[in-house]
């Protein structure tokens, strides 16, 4: 068994194993804030054609060089949420008029 490593060193392509030690996919993306040392979770690629699955940090167990071990069984991977891009939020100033907001929404700011 390899020595454990921090979540910050996880790289795309590392193997992912379920609680029973079976390989269930590979790392596609990390979700978190490295500067604040906040690990939210990761996205795994568990099939060629399917969407990436989001694994919350509470389901991530041992992390070692080249491998991430989950605390959930492999049959639960399919029930995890799909990883999607975070929604973009645009905040408009309160002082803007309703027609300015409408124009910015329809045409964007220039």
N, C-alpha and C positions, 0 to 999 in steps of 0.2 A: 504494500500500500504506500502510495506516495505521500509526501508531506503536504499539509493543507496550505492553500494560498488565499490571498484576499480577493474579494470579488472584482476589484479594480483591474486585475490582470487577466480576467477572462477575455478570450478573443473569439472572433467569429470562426466557426468551423470546429470548435472543441466539441467532443462527444458528450451527449447527455444520457444518463442512466436513470432508470426508475428505482423505486425503493427496493426492488428485488435484484437489482444489478443488471437488468437487461437494457441494452442500448435502445433508446427511443427516439433519437434524433440528434441534431447538431445545433449549436448556438448560432443564431442569426443576428441578434441585437441585444445590447444591454440597455436597461432602463434605470436611470438614477442620476444622481448629481455627485460626481467624483470629488469636486472641491469641498462639498459639505459632507462627504462620506455618507450619502443616503442611497441605499440600494433598494429600488422598488421592485425589480424583477428582471426577467429576460424573455426574449422571444426565441422559440425553438422552431426549427424546421423539421417536422416529423414525417413529411411525405413530399413526393416530387410535385404533385399537382395541387395539393391542399394549401390553405392559408397557414401562415405562421401562427403558432399558439403562444399566448402570453402566460408565463408562469410567475405568479406573485412571489416575492422574496420569502414569504413564510413557508413556501413549498420547496425551497432550495435548501439542501442539506450540505454535505461535504463538497468542498471545491478543492480540487488538486490540479496540478499542472496538466492541461490537456483534457480534463474531464470535470463535469459537474454532475453530482448525484442528487436526485430529487427525493423528497420524503413521501411521495405519492406513488401508487402503483401505476404501471403502464396503461392499464385500461381507462384510467381517468384522464389521460392526455387529450383524448378526443373530446372530452366534455369541457375543457378549458376554453376561455374566450379567445377569439381570433385577435391577433395583433393588428391594429389599425393605426394609421397616422393620427396623432393628436389633433383635435379640432383647433383651428385657428380662430382666435377671438379678436375682434376689432373693437376698440373702445373709442367712442366718439365723445368729443368735449361736450359738457352740459350746456355751454353757452351757445352752441350752434342751433340754428333754427331748424324747424322740421323739414324745410325744403333743402337746406344744406345737407342734412342727414340723408334724405332721400337721394340726392344727387351723388353723394359719396358712396352710398350703398350700390346705386345703379352703375356708376361710371368710375368709381375709385377716386382717390385724391390725386390732385395734380400739382 
